[in-house]
Amino acid sequence: MRVVIFDMDGTLIDSSKDITISINYVRERNHQLEPLSEEFVIKAINMQERNLPKLFYTTEDYKDDDRAVFEKHYAKQCVKNLYLYDGVLEVLQTLKNHGVKLSVATNAPTKFAKIMLKSLDVDSYFDMIVGADKVQIPKPNPMMLEFILEDYGFKKGEDLAWVVGDSLKDVESATNANLKSLFALWGFSPISSYKNKISSPKEIINIVL
């Protein structure tokens, strides 16, 4: 068995504009704050160490009202400017046609991940779409990956699995689960010292097959 577990935001899809719009909506409505740039938002999300509520809303923790307003707004906003990266659809089709098992492990909530992937007509390629709410600890903890592999009946030493993502959290989660990883340079983190870098989704086909 061969398995590929994809990160979602910055790996399969570009969701940067919509998430920035929703964050700025909360900033203005609840805190009367000036809008943040798309570049700042994406950089903040991908930081190894960060306090996102402080960076986005100047609060030490997420407030219930901020969370509720964001989720209501993002539920509609999240598909408005969304798109697949070039080459992703071909990769999914090719791997699926060759019997490779495909899943998504994202630190986004599962409900948003499913809405977004369905809107792009690619949700059916994945056996599982697992968000941070499905496990106790999100990436870089390996819990999400282990949850997926257990469902597949994955046998280490016999089966092969790769994790594809655009952040060090993806790489670290793969390392923590003793899996191979591929760092996607087309996503939200275009610079990395990680050795297994790929500059195009199509490179995944040659590596996996």
N, C-alpha and C positions, 0 to 999 in steps of 0.2 A: 504494500500500500504506500502511496505517496500522498502527502498532505501539504497544502499551502495555506497558511493562516495570514490574512492580510489585516493590517491596520486600515482604518477607513479615511479619516480626514488627512489630507496631505499625501495620501498613498493611492487610493482609488479615486477619490473625488477632491475637488477644490470647493470648499465650503467657507472660505475666508471672508467673503463679502457679506454673506448672510449672518454669520455669527457676530461680526463686527456691528452690523446694523442693529441687531437685537440687544447687544450689550450697550450700545449708545442710546437705545430707546430707554433702557432701565436707568442709565446715568441721568438722562434729561428728566424723565418723568418722576423718579423717586429722589434724586439728589441734586438736580439743577446743575449738573456738571457739563463741561464742554465735551464734545465728541473725541474719542480716541481714534488714531489712525489704524487702518487695517494692518499695517506693518507692525505696529506696537502690540496689537491684540494677539497676532499669531506668534510673535516672538515671546510674549508673556506665557501663552499656553504651552509652549514647547520648552520653557526653562526647566532645568533640573530641580532647582529649589526656588519656590515662589509662593506668594500668598495672593491668589487671584482675587478674592473679594477686596483686598486692600488695593491692589493694582487697578481694578476695574471700578470699584464703588467706594473706595476709601473707608471700608469697614474691616475690622479684624476677622470677622466671620461672615459667611453668607447669611443675610437676613431672610426670614420666611417670605416677606413681601417681595424682595428683590428676586428671589428664586421663582416665586409664583408668576410674577410679571414677565420675567424672562421666558419661562416655559410656555406661557400662553402666547406670547409674541412669536417665539421661535418656531412653535408648532406650525404656524402659517408661513413664516418668513424663510424657513430652512430650505425650501425647494425653489425659491424664486430666482436665484442666480447660480444655482448648483450645476456643476458639469463634471463629467468623467475626464480624467487626463487622457491625452492622446495615446492610443495603443492599449489601454486597459481592457476595452471590450474584446479585442482580438486575443489577448492573453487569457481572459476568462473562458472564451469560447474554445480555444485550442486546448487548454488544460482540461477542461470539462470533457471534451471529446476524446481525450486520451485516458479518461478514467481517474484523473487526479481529484482527490477530495478537497473542496474549497470551503473555507469558513472566514468569518470576520471577527476580530477581537479588537474592540475599540473602547477607549475610556469615556466615550460619549454614552448617554443613556440609550438603552436598547430601543426604546420606542422611537426616538429620533433617527437612529441608524436605520431601522426598518422603513420608516417613512421616506427617508432620503434615497435609499437604494432602490426602493420600489418605484419612486418617481422617475428614476433613470432606467427602469426596466432591467435591472441586473440582480435584483434580490433572489431570483430563482436559481442563480448559479451557485448559491451558497447553501450548504447543508445546515449551517448554524450562523446566526448573527448574534454575537454575545457582547453586551455592553457592561459598563462598570457596575451597574446595579445587580448583575447576576452573580457577582462574587463578593467576598468580604473585603478584599484588597485589590485595587486595580493595578495595571502595569506601572512600574517595572516588576511587580510581584508576578510570579509565573502562574498564579491561580487560574487566570482566565484561559491560558493556553492548556493547562492540565485538564481543565473542565472539558474543553473541546476534544482533546486527545482521548480522554477516558470514554467519551461518548462514541468515538470511532473504534474503540477497542485497540488503540495503537500500541504496538509492541516495540519498545526500544531495542535497537540492535537488529531488528528484522525489518521494520518499516522506516520510511524516510519522511522527514518533515522540515519545512522551511517557514520562517516568519519574515514577512516583508513589511517594512515600515520606514517612516521618514524621521524618526527621532531616536535618541539614545535610550529612551524608555522601552522602545520596541526591541532594540538590540539587547538591552539588559534583561528583559523578560525572557527572551529566547535563551540567553546564556544561563539564566536561573533555572530554565526548564531543560537544559542540555540539548537545545535544538540549534540547527543552523539558522543564520539570519542574513538578510540582504537589506542594505541601507539604500533607500530610494532618494536619489538626488533631485528628482523633479518636484518634490513636495515642499513642505513648509520649512525644512531645514536643509538648504542646498549645500552647506559646507559641513564636512565631517572628516575626522581622521580615521574613522573606522575602515578596516581593510576591505571588507566585502561590499564595496559600493557598486551600484548599478545606475546608469544614467538614462536608461529607457526601460519602460515596462516590458518590452519585447525580449529583453535579455533574460527575463525570468523563464521564458519558454525553453531556451537552450540549456539553462542550468538545471531545471527540474526534469526535463525530458531527455 
